[in-house]
Amino acid sequence: MSDGTAYIVLFRGVGGKTQLPVARLRETLTAAGFDNVATYINSGNAVLKSALSRGEVASRVAEVCARDFAFDKDVHVATRAEWRALIAANPFPEAVETPTFLHAALLADAPEPARVEALRALAAGGEDIAIVGTVAYLHTPHGFGTSKLAAKFDKGIGVANTARNWNTVLKLDELAAAADV
């Protein structure tokens, strides 16, 4: 077992015109000194292992991606332990049966309660939002793409964030477990 911590790295806003080619991203992060680098789908997800702190990992990854990919959007980082806690704290266990209708968003800071309530007021037909620490969980049982709550979430929450559906959350946990050797 090598020294260090397994981290989940989420890049905000990947897709469309903003691309981080996964093979090149893996190579670049490995060359930057990170261990056990893996990526998951072309939407800005990576896992790696490092002896650096979470903040140092975020800074170094952002620096490397700005230099090598002209990527200047937010980079969110969680330890494997934090990711496991995110999974365990899911306030919508009934939603895991349809994992594309459950999303977890890492938040840079705790949002203002009034903003959360304004978003909750948009919820329709069993939808809901819950904040646990600096994670927002969105349950959209009739589809994320048709939800007004989901459509207004990004700007409405009022803090930098990036969200992943539950399938991706679980796959990143699996990849982080493999990286943590």
MODELLER restraints for C-alpha pairs under 7 A, 6 or more apart:
rsr = mdl.restraints
at = mdl.atoms
rsr.add(forms.Gaussian(group=physical.xy_distance, feature=features.Distance(at['CA:1:A'], at['CA:181:A']), mean=4.86, stdev=0.5))
rsr.add(forms.Gaussian(group=physical.xy_distance, feature=features.Distance(at['CA:2:A'], at['CA:181:A']), mean=6.35, stdev=0.5))
rsr.add(forms.Gaussian(group=physical.xy_distance, feature=features.Distance(at['CA:3:A'], at['CA:51:A']), mean=6.33, stdev=0.5))
rsr.add(forms.Gaussian(group=physical.xy_distance, feature=features.Distance(at['CA:4:A'], at['CA:49:A']), mean=5.97, stdev=0.5))
rsr.add(forms.Gaussian(group=physical.xy_distance, feature=features.Distance(at['CA:4:A'], at['CA:50:A']), mean=4.69, stdev=0.5))
rsr.add(forms.Gaussian(group=physical.xy_distance, feature=features.Distance(at['CA:4:A'], at['CA:51:A']), mean=3.93, stdev=0.5))
rsr.add(forms.Gaussian(group=physical.xy_distance, feature=features.Distance(at['CA:5:A'], at['CA:49:A']), mean=5.31, stdev=0.5))
rsr.add(forms.Gaussian(group=physical.xy_distance, feature=features.Distance(at['CA:5:A'], at['CA:50:A']), mean=5.44, stdev=0.5))
rsr.add(forms.Gaussian(group=physical.xy_distance, feature=features.Distance(at['CA:5:A'], at['CA:51:A']), mean=6.08, stdev=0.5))
rsr.add(forms.Gaussian(group=physical.xy_distance, feature=features.Distance(at['CA:5:A'], at['CA:79:A']), mean=6.93, stdev=0.5))
rsr.add(forms.Gaussian(group=physical.xy_distance, feature=features.Distance(at['CA:5:A'], at['CA:180:A']), mean=6.82, stdev=0.5))
rsr.add(forms.Gaussian(group=physical.xy_distance, feature=features.Distance(at['CA:6:A'], at['CA:47:A']), mean=7.00, stdev=0.5))
rsr.add(forms.Gaussian(group=physical.xy_distance, feature=features.Distance(at['CA:6:A'], at['CA:48:A']), mean=5.67, stdev=0.5))
rsr.add(forms.Gaussian(group=physical.xy_distance, feature=features.Distance(at['CA:6:A'], at['CA:49:A']), mean=4.30, stdev=0.5))
rsr.add(forms.Gaussian(group=physical.xy_distance, feature=features.Distance(at['CA:6:A'], at['CA:50:A']), mean=6.66, stdev=0.5))
rsr.add(forms.Gaussian(group=physical.xy_distance, feature=features.Distance(at['CA:6:A'], at['CA:79:A']), mean=5.99, stdev=0.5))
rsr.add(forms.Gaussian(group=physical.xy_distance, feature=features.Distance(at['CA:6:A'], at['CA:80:A']), mean=5.49, stdev=0.5))
rsr.add(forms.Gaussian(group=physical.xy_distance, feature=features.Distance(at['CA:6:A'], at['CA:176:A']), mean=5.92, stdev=0.5))
rsr.add(forms.Gaussian(group=physical.xy_distance, feature=features.Distance(at['CA:6:A'], at['CA:179:A']), mean=6.12, stdev=0.5))
rsr.add(forms.Gaussian(group=physical.xy_distance, feature=features.Distance(at['CA:6:A'], at['CA:180:A']), mean=5.17, stdev=0.5))
rsr.add(forms.Gaussian(group=physical.xy_distance, feature=features.Distance(at['CA:7:A'], at['CA:47:A']), mean=5.53, stdev=0.5))
rsr.add(forms.Gaussian(group=physical.xy_distance, feature=features.Distance(at['CA:7:A'], at['CA:48:A']), mean=5.45, stdev=0.5))
rsr.add(forms.Gaussian(group=physical.xy_distance, feature=features.Distance(at['CA:7:A'], at['CA:49:A']), mean=6.00, stdev=0.5))
rsr.add(forms.Gaussian(group=physical.xy_distance, feature=features.Distance(at['CA:7:A'], at['CA:77:A']), mean=6.56, stdev=0.5))
rsr.add(forms.Gaussian(group=physical.xy_distance, feature=features.Distance(at['CA:7:A'], at['CA:78:A']), mean=5.60, stdev=0.5))
rsr.add(forms.Gaussian(group=physical.xy_distance, feature=features.Distance(at['CA:7:A'], at['CA:79:A']), mean=4.42, stdev=0.5))
rsr.add(forms.Gaussian(group=physical.xy_distance, feature=features.Distance(at['CA:7:A'], at['CA:80:A']), mean=5.53, stdev=0.5))
rsr.add(forms.Gaussian(group=physical.xy_distance, feature=features.Distance(at['CA:7:A'], at['CA:176:A']), mean=6.75, stdev=0.5))
rsr.add(forms.Gaussian(group=physical.xy_distance, feature=features.Distance(at['CA:8:A'], at['CA:46:A']), mean=6.01, stdev=0.5))
rsr.add(forms.Gaussian(group=physical.xy_distance, feature=features.Distance(at['CA:8:A'], at['CA:47:A']), mean=4.57, stdev=0.5))
rsr.add(forms.Gaussian(group=physical.xy_distance, feature=features.Distance(at['CA:8:A'], at['CA:48:A']), mean=6.83, stdev=0.5))
rsr.add(forms.Gaussian(group=physical.xy_distance, feature=features.Distance(at['CA:8:A'], at['CA:77:A']), mean=5.67, stdev=0.5))
rsr.add(forms.Gaussian(group=physical.xy_distance, feature=features.Distance(at['CA:8:A'], at['CA:78:A']), mean=5.23, stdev=0.5))
rsr.add(forms.Gaussian(group=physical.xy_distance, feature=features.Distance(at['CA:8:A'], at['CA:79:A']), mean=6.17, stdev=0.5))
rsr.add(forms.Gaussian(group=physical.xy_distance, feature=features.Distance(at['CA:8:A'], at['CA:80:A']), mean=6.63, stdev=0.5))
rsr.add(forms.Gaussian(group=physical.xy_distance, feature=features.Distance(at['CA:8:A'], at['CA:172:A']), mean=6.94, stdev=0.5))
rsr.add(forms.Gaussian(group=physical.xy_distance, feature=features.Distance(at['CA:8:A'], at['CA:176:A']), mean=6.70, stdev=0.5))
rsr.add(forms.Gaussian(group=physical.xy_distance, feature=features.Distance(at['CA:9:A'], at['CA:45:A']), mean=5.91, stdev=0.5))
rsr.add(forms.Gaussian(group=physical.xy_distance, feature=features.Distance(at['CA:9:A'], at['CA:46:A']), mean=5.04, stdev=0.5))
rsr.add(forms.Gaussian(group=physical.xy_distance, feature=features.Distance(at['CA:9:A'], at['CA:47:A']), mean=5.78, stdev=0.5))
rsr.add(forms.Gaussian(group=physical.xy_distance, feature=features.Distance(at['CA:9:A'], at['CA:75:A']), mean=6.90, stdev=0.5))
rsr.add(forms.Gaussian(group=physical.xy_distance, feature=features.Distance(at['CA:9:A'], at['CA:76:A']), mean=5.84, stdev=0.5))
rsr.add(forms.Gaussian(group=physical.xy_distance, feature=features.Distance(at['CA:9:A'], at['CA:77:A']), mean=4.61, stdev=0.5))
rsr.add(forms.Gaussian(group=physical.xy_distance, feature=features.Distance(at['CA:9:A'], at['CA:78:A']), mean=6.69, stdev=0.5))
rsr.add(forms.Gaussian(group=physical.xy_distance, feature=features.Distance(at['CA:10:A'], at['CA:44:A']), mean=5.78, stdev=0.5))
rsr.add(forms.Gaussian(group=physical.xy_distance, feature=features.Distance(at['CA:10:A'], at['CA:45:A']), mean=4.89, stdev=0.5))
rsr.add(forms.Gaussian(group=physical.xy_distance, feature=features.Distance(at['CA:10:A'], at['CA:46:A']), mean=6.54, stdev=0.5))
rsr.add(forms.Gaussian(group=physical.xy_distance, feature=features.Distance(at['CA:10:A'], at['CA:75:A']), mean=5.82, stdev=0.5))
rsr.add(forms.Gaussian(group=physical.xy_distance, feature=features.Distance(at['CA:10:A'], at['CA:76:A']), mean=5.06, stdev=0.5))
rsr.add(forms.Gaussian(group=physical.xy_distance, feature=features.Distance(at['CA:10:A'], at['CA:77:A']), mean=6.25, stdev=0.5))
rsr.add(forms.Gaussian(group=physical.xy_distance, feature=features.Distance(at['CA:11:A'], at['CA:44:A']), mean=4.69, stdev=0.5))
rsr.add(forms.Gaussian(group=physical.xy_distance, feature=features.Distance(at['CA:11:A'], at['CA:45:A']), mean=6.33, stdev=0.5))
rsr.add(forms.Gaussian(group=physical.xy_distance, feature=features.Distance(at['CA:11:A'], at['CA:74:A']), mean=6.21, stdev=0.5))
rsr.add(forms.Gaussian(group=physical.xy_distance, feature=features.Distance(at['CA:11:A'], at['CA:75:A']), mean=4.74, stdev=0.5))
rsr.add(forms.Gaussian(group=physical.xy_distance, feature=features.Distance(at['CA:11:A'], at['CA:76:A']), mean=6.38, stdev=0.5))
rsr.add(forms.Gaussian(group=physical.xy_distance, feature=features.Distance(at['CA:12:A'], at['CA:44:A']), mean=6.92, stdev=0.5))
rsr.add(forms.Gaussian(group=physical.xy_distance, feature=features.Distance(at['CA:12:A'], at['CA:73:A']), mean=6.04, stdev=0.5))
rsr.add(forms.Gaussian(group=physical.xy_distance, feature=features.Distance(at['CA:12:A'], at['CA:74:A']), mean=5.35, stdev=0.5))
rsr.add(forms.Gaussian(group=physical.xy_distance, feature=features.Distance(at['CA:12:A'], at['CA:75:A']), mean=6.19, stdev=0.5))
rsr.add(forms.Gaussian(group=physical.xy_distance, feature=features.Distance(at['CA:12:A'], at['CA:162:A']), mean=5.53, stdev=0.5))
rsr.add(forms.Gaussian(group=physical.xy_distance, feature=features.Distance(at['CA:13:A'], at['CA:73:A']), mean=6.94, stdev=0.5))
rsr.add(forms.Gaussian(group=physical.xy_distance, feature=features.Distance(at['CA:14:A'], at['CA:20:A']), mean=6.93, stdev=0.5))
rsr.add(forms.Gaussian(group=physical.xy_distance, feature=features.Distance(at['CA:14:A'], at['CA:43:A']), mean=5.15, stdev=0.5))
rsr.add(forms.Gaussian(group=physical.xy_distance, feature=features.Distance(at['CA:14:A'], at['CA:44:A']), mean=5.40, stdev=0.5))
rsr.add(forms.Gaussian(group=physical.xy_distance, feature=features.Distance(at['CA:15:A'], at['CA:43:A']), mean=5.81, stdev=0.5))
rsr.add(forms.Gaussian(group=physical.xy_distance, feature=features.Distance(at['CA:20:A'], at['CA:44:A']), mean=6.68, stdev=0.5))
rsr.add(forms.Gaussian(group=physical.xy_distance, feature=features.Distance(at['CA:20:A'], at['CA:69:A']), mean=6.97, stdev=0.5))
rsr.add(forms.Gaussian(group=physical.xy_distance, feature=features.Distance(at['CA:21:A'], at['CA:42:A']), mean=6.79, stdev=0.5))
rsr.add(forms.Gaussian(group=physical.xy_distance, feature=features.Distance(at['CA:22:A'], at['CA:39:A']), mean=6.09, stdev=0.5))
rsr.add(forms.Gaussian(group=physical.xy_distance, feature=features.Distance(at['CA:22:A'], at['CA:42:A']), mean=6.27, stdev=0.5))
rsr.add(forms.Gaussian(group=physical.xy_distance, feature=features.Distance(at['CA:26:A'], at['CA:37:A']), mean=5.86, stdev=0.5))
rsr.add(forms.Gaussian(group=physical.xy_distance, feature=features.Distance(at['CA:26:A'], at['CA:38:A']), mean=6.24, stdev=0.5))
rsr.add(forms.Gaussian(group=physical.xy_distance, feature=features.Distance(at['CA:26:A'], at['CA:39:A']), mean=6.67, stdev=0.5))
rsr.add(forms.Gaussian(group=physical.xy_distance, feature=features.Distance(at['CA:29:A'], at['CA:37:A']), mean=6.97, stdev=0.5))
rsr.add(forms.Gaussian(group=physical.xy_distance, feature=features.Distance(at['CA:30:A'], at['CA:37:A']), mean=6.34, stdev=0.5))
rsr.add(forms.Gaussian(group=physical.xy_distance, feature=features.Distance(at['CA:34:A'], at['CA:48:A']), mean=6.25, stdev=0.5))
rsr.add(forms.Gaussian(group=physical.xy_distance, feature=features.Distance(at['CA:34:A'], at['CA:49:A']), mean=5.97, stdev=0.5))
rsr.add(forms.Gaussian(group=physical.xy_distance, feature=features.Distance(at['CA:34:A'], at['CA:50:A']), mean=5.64, stdev=0.5))
rsr.add(forms.Gaussian(group=physical.xy_distance, feature=features.Distance(at['CA:35:A'], at['CA:48:A']), mean=5.78, stdev=0.5))
rsr.add(forms.Gaussian(group=physical.xy_distance, feature=features.Distance(at['CA:35:A'], at['CA:49:A']), mean=4.89, stdev=0.5))
rsr.add(forms.Gaussian(group=physical.xy_distance, feature=features.Distance(at['CA:35:A'], at['CA:50:A']), mean=6.26, stdev=0.5))
rsr.add(forms.Gaussian(group=physical.xy_distance, feature=features.Distance(at['CA:36:A'], at['CA:48:A']), mean=5.30, stdev=0.5))
rsr.add(forms.Gaussian(group=physical.xy_distance, feature=features.Distance(at['CA:36:A'], at['CA:49:A']), mean=5.82, stdev=0.5))
rsr.add(forms.Gaussian(group=physical.xy_distance, feature=features.Distance(at['CA:36:A'], at['CA:179:A']), mean=5.14, stdev=0.5))
rsr.add(forms.Gaussian(group=physical.xy_distance, feature=features.Distance(at['CA:37:A'], at['CA:47:A']), mean=5.65, stdev=0.5))
rsr.add(forms.Gaussian(group=physical.xy_distance, feature=features.Distance(at['CA:37:A'], at['CA:48:A']), mean=4.32, stdev=0.5))
rsr.add(forms.Gaussian(group=physical.xy_distance, feature=features.Distance(at['CA:37:A'], at['CA:49:A']), mean=6.99, stdev=0.5))
rsr.add(forms.Gaussian(group=physical.xy_distance, feature=features.Distance(at['CA:38:A'], at['CA:46:A']), mean=5.61, stdev=0.5))
rsr.add(forms.Gaussian(group=physical.xy_distance, feature=features.Distance(at['CA:38:A'], at['CA:47:A']), mean=5.29, stdev=0.5))
rsr.add(forms.Gaussian(group=physical.xy_distance, feature=features.Distance(at['CA:38:A'], at['CA:48:A']), mean=6.46, stdev=0.5))
rsr.add(forms.Gaussian(group=physical.xy_distance, feature=features.Distance(at['CA:39:A'], at['CA:45:A']), mean=5.68, stdev=0.5))
rsr.add(forms.Gaussian(group=physical.xy_distance, feature=features.Distance(at['CA:39:A'], at['CA:46:A']), mean=4.18, stdev=0.5))
rsr.add(forms.Gaussian(group=physical.xy_distance, feature=features.Distance(at['CA:39:A'], at['CA:47:A']), mean=6.29, stdev=0.5))
rsr.add(forms.Gaussian(group=physical.xy_distance, feature=features.Distance(at['CA:40:A'], at['CA:46:A']), mean=6.14, stdev=0.5))
rsr.add(forms.Gaussian(group=physical.xy_distance, feature=features.Distance(at['CA:47:A'], at['CA:175:A']), mean=6.67, stdev=0.5))
rsr.add(forms.Gaussian(group=physical.xy_distance, feature=features.Distance(at['CA:47:A'], at['CA:176:A']), mean=5.79, stdev=0.5))
rsr.add(forms.Gaussian(group=physical.xy_distance, feature=features.Distance(at['CA:48:A'], at['CA:179:A']), mean=6.19, stdev=0.5))
rsr.add(forms.Gaussian(group=physical.xy_distance, feature=features.Distance(at['CA:49:A'], at['CA:179:A']), mean=6.28, stdev=0.5))
rsr.add(forms.Gaussian(group=physical.xy_distance, feature=features.Distance(at['CA:49:A'], at['CA:180:A']), mean=6.67, stdev=0.5))
rsr.add(forms.Gaussian(group=physical.xy_distance, feature=features.Distance(at['CA:54:A'], at['CA:77:A']), mean=6.50, stdev=0.5))
rsr.add(forms.Gaussian(group=physical.xy_distance, feature=features.Distance(at['CA:58:A'], at['CA:75:A']), mean=6.25, stdev=0.5))
rsr.add(forms.Gaussian(group=physical.xy_distance, feature=features.Distance(at['CA:58:A'], at['CA:76:A']), mean=6.74, stdev=0.5))
rsr.add(forms.Gaussian(group=physical.xy_distance, feature=features.Distance(at['CA:58:A'], at['CA:77:A']), mean=6.02, stdev=0.5))
rsr.add(forms.Gaussian(group=physical.xy_distance, feature=features.Distance(at['CA:62:A'], at['CA:75:A']), mean=6.29, stdev=0.5))
rsr.add(forms.Gaussian(group=physical.xy_distance, feature=features.Distance(at['CA:65:A'], at['CA:71:A']), mean=5.39, stdev=0.5))
rsr.add(forms.Gaussian(group=physical.xy_distance, feature=features.Distance(at['CA:66:A'], at['CA:72:A']), mean=5.53, stdev=0.5))
rsr.add(forms.Gaussian(group=physical.xy_distance, feature=features.Distance(at['CA:80:A'], at['CA:176:A']), mean=6.24, stdev=0.5))
rsr.add(forms.Gaussian(group=physical.xy_distance, feature=features.Distance(at['CA:83:A'], at['CA:173:A']), mean=6.91, stdev=0.5))
rsr.add(forms.Gaussian(group=physical.xy_distance, feature=features.Distance(at['CA:95:A'], at['CA:101:A']), mean=6.97, stdev=0.5))
rsr.add(forms.Gaussian(group=physical.xy_distance, feature=features.Distance(at['CA:95:A'], at['CA:102:A']), mean=6.05, stdev=0.5))
rsr.add(forms.Gaussian(group=physical.xy_distance, feature=features.Distance(at['CA:95:A'], at['CA:139:A']), mean=6.85, stdev=0.5))
rsr.add(forms.Gaussian(group=physical.xy_distance, feature=features.Distance(at['CA:96:A'], at['CA:102:A']), mean=6.92, stdev=0.5))
rsr.add(forms.Gaussian(group=physical.xy_distance, feature=features.Distance(at['CA:99:A'], at['CA:165:A']), mean=6.49, stdev=0.5))
rsr.add(forms.Gaussian(group=physical.xy_distance, feature=features.Distance(at['CA:99:A'], at['CA:166:A']), mean=4.75, stdev=0.5))
rsr.add(forms.Gaussian(group=physical.xy_distance, feature=features.Distance(at['CA:99:A'], at['CA:167:A']), mean=5.53, stdev=0.5))
rsr.add(forms.Gaussian(group=physical.xy_distance, feature=features.Distance(at['CA:100:A'], at['CA:165:A']), mean=5.43, stdev=0.5))
rsr.add(forms.Gaussian(group=physical.xy_distance, feature=features.Distance(at['CA:100:A'], at['CA:166:A']), mean=6.16, stdev=0.5))
rsr.add(forms.Gaussian(group=physical.xy_distance, feature=features.Distance(at['CA:100:A'], at['CA:167:A']), mean=6.61, stdev=0.5))
rsr.add(forms.Gaussian(group=physical.xy_distance, feature=features.Distance(at['CA:101:A'], at['CA:139:A']), mean=5.89, stdev=0.5))
rsr.add(forms.Gaussian(group=physical.xy_distance, feature=features.Distance(at['CA:101:A'], at['CA:140:A']), mean=5.02, stdev=0.5))
rsr.add(forms.Gaussian(group=physical.xy_distance, feature=features.Distance(at['CA:101:A'], at['CA:141:A']), mean=5.53, stdev=0.5))
rsr.add(forms.Gaussian(group=physical.xy_distance, feature=features.Distance(at['CA:101:A'], at['CA:143:A']), mean=5.68, stdev=0.5))
rsr.add(forms.Gaussian(group=physical.xy_distance, feature=features.Distance(at['CA:101:A'], at['CA:144:A']), mean=5.79, stdev=0.5))
rsr.add(forms.Gaussian(group=physical.xy_distance, feature=features.Distance(at['CA:102:A'], at['CA:138:A']), mean=5.73, stdev=0.5))
rsr.add(forms.Gaussian(group=physical.xy_distance, feature=features.Distance(at['CA:102:A'], at['CA:139:A']), mean=4.72, stdev=0.5))
rsr.add(forms.Gaussian(group=physical.xy_distance, feature=features.Distance(at['CA:102:A'], at['CA:140:A']), mean=6.38, stdev=0.5))
rsr.add(forms.Gaussian(group=physical.xy_distance, feature=features.Distance(at['CA:102:A'], at['CA:165:A']), mean=5.68, stdev=0.5))
rsr.add(forms.Gaussian(group=physical.xy_distance, feature=features.Distance(at['CA:102:A'], at['CA:166:A']), mean=5.56, stdev=0.5))
rsr.add(forms.Gaussian(group=physical.xy_distance, feature=features.Distance(at['CA:103:A'], at['CA:137:A']), mean=5.64, stdev=0.5))
rsr.add(forms.Gaussian(group=physical.xy_distance, feature=features.Distance(at['CA:103:A'], at['CA:138:A']), mean=5.15, stdev=0.5))
rsr.add(forms.Gaussian(group=physical.xy_distance, feature=features.Distance(at['CA:103:A'], at['CA:139:A']), mean=6.65, stdev=0.5))
rsr.add(forms.Gaussian(group=physical.xy_distance, feature=features.Distance(at['CA:103:A'], at['CA:163:A']), mean=6.25, stdev=0.5))
rsr.add(forms.Gaussian(group=physical.xy_distance, feature=features.Distance(at['CA:103:A'], at['CA:164:A']), mean=5.39, stdev=0.5))
rsr.add(forms.Gaussian(group=physical.xy_distance, feature=features.Distance(at['CA:103:A'], at['CA:165:A']), mean=4.17, stdev=0.5))
rsr.add(forms.Gaussian(group=physical.xy_distance, feature=features.Distance(at['CA:103:A'], at['CA:166:A']), mean=5.60, stdev=0.5))
rsr.add(forms.Gaussian(group=physical.xy_distance, feature=features.Distance(at['CA:104:A'], at['CA:135:A']), mean=6.50, stdev=0.5))
rsr.add(forms.Gaussian(group=physical.xy_distance, feature=features.Distance(at['CA:104:A'], at['CA:136:A']), mean=5.68, stdev=0.5))
rsr.add(forms.Gaussian(group=physical.xy_distance, feature=features.Distance(at['CA:104:A'], at['CA:137:A']), mean=4.59, stdev=0.5))
rsr.add(forms.Gaussian(group=physical.xy_distance, feature=features.Distance(at['CA:104:A'], at['CA:138:A']), mean=6.49, stdev=0.5))
rsr.add(forms.Gaussian(group=physical.xy_distance, feature=features.Distance(at['CA:104:A'], at['CA:163:A']), mean=5.40, stdev=0.5))
rsr.add(forms.Gaussian(group=physical.xy_distance, feature=features.Distance(at['CA:104:A'], at['CA:164:A']), mean=5.59, stdev=0.5))
rsr.add(forms.Gaussian(group=physical.xy_distance, feature=features.Distance(at['CA:104:A'], at['CA:165:A']), mean=6.39, stdev=0.5))
rsr.add(forms.Gaussian(group=physical.xy_distance, feature=features.Distance(at['CA:105:A'], at['CA:135:A']), mean=5.48, stdev=0.5))
rsr.add(forms.Gaussian(group=physical.xy_distance, feature=features.Distance(at['CA:105:A'], at['CA:136:A']), mean=5.00, stdev=0.5))
rsr.add(forms.Gaussian(group=physical.xy_distance, feature=features.Distance(at['CA:105:A'], at['CA:137:A']), mean=6.36, stdev=0.5))
rsr.add(forms.Gaussian(group=physical.xy_distance, feature=features.Distance(at['CA:105:A'], at['CA:161:A']), mean=6.14, stdev=0.5))
rsr.add(forms.Gaussian(group=physical.xy_distance, feature=features.Distance(at['CA:105:A'], at['CA:162:A']), mean=5.21, stdev=0.5))
rsr.add(forms.Gaussian(group=physical.xy_distance, feature=features.Distance(at['CA:105:A'], at['CA:163:A']), mean=3.78, stdev=0.5))
rsr.add(forms.Gaussian(group=physical.xy_distance, feature=features.Distance(at['CA:105:A'], at['CA:164:A']), mean=6.33, stdev=0.5))
rsr.add(forms.Gaussian(group=physical.xy_distance, feature=features.Distance(at['CA:106:A'], at['CA:134:A']), mean=6.26, stdev=0.5))
rsr.add(forms.Gaussian(group=physical.xy_distance, feature=features.Distance(at['CA:106:A'], at['CA:135:A']), mean=4.83, stdev=0.5))
rsr.add(forms.Gaussian(group=physical.xy_distance, feature=features.Distance(at['CA:106:A'], at['CA:136:A']), mean=6.66, stdev=0.5))
rsr.add(forms.Gaussian(group=physical.xy_distance, feature=features.Distance(at['CA:106:A'], at['CA:161:A']), mean=5.38, stdev=0.5))
rsr.add(forms.Gaussian(group=physical.xy_distance, feature=features.Distance(at['CA:106:A'], at['CA:162:A']), mean=5.58, stdev=0.5))
rsr.add(forms.Gaussian(group=physical.xy_distance, feature=features.Distance(at['CA:106:A'], at['CA:163:A']), mean=6.32, stdev=0.5))
rsr.add(forms.Gaussian(group=physical.xy_distance, feature=features.Distance(at['CA:107:A'], at['CA:134:A']), mean=5.04, stdev=0.5))
rsr.add(forms.Gaussian(group=physical.xy_distance, feature=features.Distance(at['CA:107:A'], at['CA:135:A']), mean=5.61, stdev=0.5))
rsr.add(forms.Gaussian(group=physical.xy_distance, feature=features.Distance(at['CA:107:A'], at['CA:159:A']), mean=6.43, stdev=0.5))
rsr.add(forms.Gaussian(group=physical.xy_distance, feature=features.Distance(at['CA:107:A'], at['CA:160:A']), mean=5.94, stdev=0.5))
rsr.add(forms.Gaussian(group=physical.xy_distance, feature=features.Distance(at['CA:107:A'], at['CA:161:A']), mean=4.46, stdev=0.5))
rsr.add(forms.Gaussian(group=physical.xy_distance, feature=features.Distance(at['CA:108:A'], at['CA:134:A']), mean=6.90, stdev=0.5))
rsr.add(forms.Gaussian(group=physical.xy_distance, feature=features.Distance(at['CA:108:A'], at['CA:159:A']), mean=6.19, stdev=0.5))
rsr.add(forms.Gaussian(group=physical.xy_distance, feature=features.Distance(at['CA:108:A'], at['CA:160:A']), mean=5.30, stdev=0.5))
rsr.add(forms.Gaussian(group=physical.xy_distance, feature=features.Distance(at['CA:108:A'], at['CA:161:A']), mean=6.01, stdev=0.5))
rsr.add(forms.Gaussian(group=physical.xy_distance, feature=features.Distance(at['CA:109:A'], at['CA:134:A']), mean=5.96, stdev=0.5))
rsr.add(forms.Gaussian(group=physical.xy_distance, feature=features.Distance(at['CA:109:A'], at['CA:159:A']), mean=6.29, stdev=0.5))
rsr.add(forms.Gaussian(group=physical.xy_distance, feature=features.Distance(at['CA:110:A'], at['CA:133:A']), mean=6.78, stdev=0.5))
rsr.add(forms.Gaussian(group=physical.xy_distance, feature=features.Distance(at['CA:110:A'], at['CA:134:A']), mean=5.34, stdev=0.5))
rsr.add(forms.Gaussian(group=physical.xy_distance, feature=features.Distance(at['CA:111:A'], at['CA:157:A']), mean=6.19, stdev=0.5))
rsr.add(forms.Gaussian(group=physical.xy_distance, feature=features.Distance(at['CA:111:A'], at['CA:158:A']), mean=6.38, stdev=0.5))
rsr.add(forms.Gaussian(group=physical.xy_distance, feature=features.Distance(at['CA:111:A'], at['CA:159:A']), mean=6.25, stdev=0.5))
rsr.add(forms.Gaussian(group=physical.xy_distance, feature=features.Distance(at['CA:115:A'], at['CA:156:A']), mean=6.34, stdev=0.5))
rsr.add(forms.Gaussian(group=physical.xy_distance, feature=features.Distance(at['CA:115:A'], at['CA:157:A']), mean=5.74, stdev=0.5))
rsr.add(forms.Gaussian(group=physical.xy_distance, feature=features.Distance(at['CA:116:A'], at['CA:157:A']), mean=6.37, stdev=0.5))
rsr.add(forms.Gaussian(group=physical.xy_distance, feature=features.Distance(at['CA:119:A'], at['CA:149:A']), mean=5.95, stdev=0.5))
rsr.add(forms.Gaussian(group=physical.xy_distance, feature=features.Distance(at['CA:119:A'], at['CA:153:A']), mean=6.69, stdev=0.5))
rsr.add(forms.Gaussian(group=physical.xy_distance, feature=features.Distance(at['CA:119:A'], at['CA:156:A']), mean=6.58, stdev=0.5))
rsr.add(forms.Gaussian(group=physical.xy_distance, feature=features.Distance(at['CA:120:A'], at['CA:128:A']), mean=6.28, stdev=0.5))
rsr.add(forms.Gaussian(group=physical.xy_distance, feature=features.Distance(at['CA:120:A'], at['CA:129:A']), mean=6.22, stdev=0.5))
rsr.add(forms.Gaussian(group=physical.xy_distance, feature=features.Distance(at['CA:122:A'], at['CA:148:A']), mean=6.10, stdev=0.5))
rsr.add(forms.Gaussian(group=physical.xy_distance, feature=features.Distance(at['CA:122:A'], at['CA:149:A']), mean=5.20, stdev=0.5))
rsr.add(forms.Gaussian(group=physical.xy_distance, feature=features.Distance(at['CA:123:A'], at['CA:148:A']), mean=6.90, stdev=0.5))
rsr.add(forms.Gaussian(group=physical.xy_distance, feature=features.Distance(at['CA:123:A'], at['CA:149:A']), mean=5.29, stdev=0.5))
rsr.add(forms.Gaussian(group=physical.xy_distance, feature=features.Distance(at['CA:126:A'], at['CA:141:A']), mean=6.71, stdev=0.5))
rsr.add(forms.Gaussian(group=physical.xy_distance, feature=features.Distance(at['CA:127:A'], at['CA:139:A']), mean=5.39, stdev=0.5))
rsr.add(forms.Gaussian(group=physical.xy_distance, feature=features.Distance(at['CA:127:A'], at['CA:140:A']), mean=4.82, stdev=0.5))
rsr.add(forms.Gaussian(group=physical.xy_distance, feature=features.Distance(at['CA:127:A'], at['CA:141:A']), mean=6.25, stdev=0.5))
rsr.add(forms.Gaussian(group=physical.xy_distance, feature=features.Distance(at['CA:128:A'], at['CA:138:A']), mean=6.01, stdev=0.5))
rsr.add(forms.Gaussian(group=physical.xy_distance, feature=features.Distance(at['CA:128:A'], at['CA:139:A']), mean=5.36, stdev=0.5))
rsr.add(forms.Gaussian(group=physical.xy_distance, feature=features.Distance(at['CA:128:A'], at['CA:140:A']), mean=6.96, stdev=0.5))
rsr.add(forms.Gaussian(group=physical.xy_distance, feature=features.Distance(at['CA:129:A'], at['CA:136:A']), mean=6.81, stdev=0.5))
rsr.add(forms.Gaussian(group=physical.xy_distance, feature=features.Distance(at['CA:129:A'], at['CA:137:A']), mean=5.57, stdev=0.5))
rsr.add(forms.Gaussian(group=physical.xy_distance, feature=features.Distance(at['CA:129:A'], at['CA:138:A']), mean=4.62, stdev=0.5))
rsr.add(forms.Gaussian(group=physical.xy_distance, feature=features.Distance(at['CA:129:A'], at['CA:139:A']), mean=6.37, stdev=0.5))
rsr.add(forms.Gaussian(group=physical.xy_distance, feature=features.Distance(at['CA:130:A'], at['CA:136:A']), mean=5.72, stdev=0.5))
rsr.add(forms.Gaussian(group=physical.xy_distance, feature=features.Distance(at['CA:130:A'], at['CA:137:A']), mean=5.24, stdev=0.5))
rsr.add(forms.Gaussian(group=physical.xy_distance, feature=features.Distance(at['CA:130:A'], at['CA:138:A']), mean=6.75, stdev=0.5))
rsr.add(forms.Gaussian(group=physical.xy_distance, feature=features.Distance(at['CA:131:A'], at['CA:137:A']), mean=6.30, stdev=0.5))
rsr.add(forms.Gaussian(group=physical.xy_distance, feature=features.Distance(at['CA:140:A'], at['CA:147:A']), mean=6.60, stdev=0.5))
rsr.add(forms.Gaussian(group=physical.xy_distance, feature=features.Distance(at['CA:144:A'], at['CA:150:A']), mean=6.07, stdev=0.5))
